[in-house]
Amino acid sequence: MDKAKSALIFHNFWVQDIIFKKNPEYTKNDDKPRLDVKFSVTQSEEVEKSRIIVSIGCELFEPEFTNKPIPFYLNVVVYGQFGLDAEASEVDDEATKDQILKANTVAILFPYVRSIISTITATANIPPIILPPINTYKLISGSLKNR
């Protein structure tokens, strides 16, 4: 088991924002809209360099849906706090540390985002939205370049 143990430590997560607006003008007779999903990822190191805060934002559709055939707007932002086990053998250089913190933190947080979106949409009495799995490497490379 020790060989499979990760150097990454998942301390905590929390939901920072949830915004849901139903479009009162949308009817089931309207053409089914193509799901429009936008992601954002941010990372910031805390004062002690062994901890990092990561956020994933997921926005479904557009916030202004006047005269647009979209059923709702949903924006979810989830934060996670992570650390690294300083004694782990896999954290021997900055490049490895950076890769672990970028890719693995997003991969850990994304299922929470997926679950929240499915729960909110199902509870709102609309067909639940189940986001497909994503390539976290592509997501973070696009999001973190734009910081």
N, C-alpha and C positions, 0 to 999 in steps of 0.2 A: 504493500500500500504506500509506503514512503516514496517509492520510485514514481508513483503516479500523482503524488501530492503536488499541487501547484504552489508557486511562490506568491500568487495573488491571494489577498485576503479581502473578502467582501464584508465590510463592516455594517452597512446599513443602506436602505433606500427609502425614498419618500416621493410622493406625488406633489409636485409644486403647483401645477395648474391643470385644470380641466375646464374647458369651455365647450358647451354643447348648445347649438341653436337649431331648432327644427324650422324648416321652411314651410310656413302655413299655406303657401300657394302651390306646393308640390302635390301632385296627385299620382296615384298608382297608374293612371292612364298615360302619364308622360313617358317618353322614351326612357329606358333605364340608362342612367348616366354612367359613363366610364369612371371608375374610381380614380380620383385624383389624390395622390398621397405625396406629401413633402416631408422629408426628414431633416433634422438638424442635430448635430452632435457638437458638444463643447466639452472641454476639459480644462481644469485649472488645478494647479498644485497648491496645497495648503502650505502654511508656514514651515511645518516640518515636511521635508521633501519625501518622506516615506508615505504620505497620504495624498490622494488625488480625488477631486470631485468631478464626476462625469454626468452630463445631462443628455438625454435623448428627447427631442421634440418630434412629435408626429402630428401633422395637420392633414385632415381629410376635407377635401373640397375647399371652396373659397369662403371667406367670412361674409362677403356681400353677395347674397344670392337673389337679390331682387330681379325679377323677370328672367331668371335662369332656371332651367329644369334640373335642379339638384335638390336632394331631399333634406340635407342638413349640413351643418358645419361642425367639425369637432377638432379641438386642439388639446393635446395631452403633452405634458412635460414631466418627465420622471428623472430624478437625481439619484445618484448612487455614490457612496463613499467607499473608497478602496485603499488598500495598502499593500506593501510588499514585505514578505518575510526576508529580512536582511541576511539570514543564515542559509537561505535556499541556494543550492548550487547553480541553478539555472539563471540566476541574476548576477552574472559575473562581469557584464559590460553594459554601458549605457544604451546601446542599440537593442539589446535583448530586453532590458528593462522597459524601454520605450514601446517596443512591440507588444509586450505583455500588457502594459497599461492601456494602450490604445485599442487593440483588437479584442482582447478578452473581456475588458470591462463592458464594452458595447454588447458583446455576445451574451453576457450575463444579464444586462438590463433589458434587452429587447423583448424577451418573453413576458416581462411585466407590462410593457407597453402594449403588446399584442393582447394580453388578457384583459387589460383595462378597456381597450377599445371594443373588444367583443362583448364584455359585460355591459358597458354603457349603451351600445347600440341595441343589444337584446332587451335591456331594461326599458329603453325608450319605445318599445313596441314597434321596432322596425327590424327588417331582416338583419341578423347580426353580421357584422363585418369581421372576418377572420383574415388578418394580414398574412400573406405567405411568408415563409422564411426568406431572409435576405442575406446577401453577401456582406458581412460586416466590414471586411477589408475595403471593399469598394465604397461603402457608406462613409467610413471614417476618412479615407483618402480624399474624398470629395468635400466633406464637411470641414475637416481640419485645415485644409489648404486655404479655405476662405476666411479663416479667423483673422 
